[in-house]
Each structure stands twice: as structure tokens, then as C-alpha cells.
Amino acid sequence: MEIQMKHAKLLENNFRCYKDVKDAVLLLKLKRWRKKIAEQKKVLAFMILHDKHLCAVVHLKPTSIQALKMIKGFGDKNVCSYGEVILSIIKNHQ
């Protein structure tokens, strides 16, 4: 966990768009998951989900598919493909 905290602090300190993120460890977990999926699909990470969408997930911490659908950038395709996994990451983090 100490390494995650260290990486979370780096996120907070080096990327201005993360300044509003209250839970940098959760953001880090989501970014790692996204990177893994992107590598499997052989695409760039932002093509899975953009950073601003991950930040919105961290900020809102949705607990249902319906709540996830309310976040800008989460259409039916993203929710169908990644919704359950994202909700699981959030639940396991809390």
C-alpha cells in the first residue's frame, strides 16, 4: 500500500488535472486497470477511457450501473464493456 500512496502523491503533484481528485489511490487503481486493458487490446489507454472520465468516476464513486451511465463519457458501450469491473474496483477500494 505504501507504494500506491507514493504513486498517488506523484499523480497529485505532477498532473494539474488530478488536483481536484480527492482519492488519488483509487484513480491510480483505475489507471492501472485501464492500462492493462489497453495493452490487451493493443490500443492507447485514452481509447479505453479518457483521464477526465476516470477522474469523474473517482469523484462521484458510482455504486450502480445506472449511476455510472450518468457520468459524461460513459455510453452504453463503455458501461456494457467495463461497468461491472469499474464498480468492482470502487467497491473493493472502499
JOUR-V16822 format. One record per helix or strand of 3 or more residues. SS is the DSSP state (h for helix, s for strand). FROM is the first residue (numbers start at 1). TO is the last residue. Records with the same first field share a line. If there is no record, write none. Layout:
SS->FROM-TO ; FROM-TO
This chain:
h->2-14 ; 16-18 ; 24-41 ; 45-47 ; 51-60 ; 65-69 ; 76-93
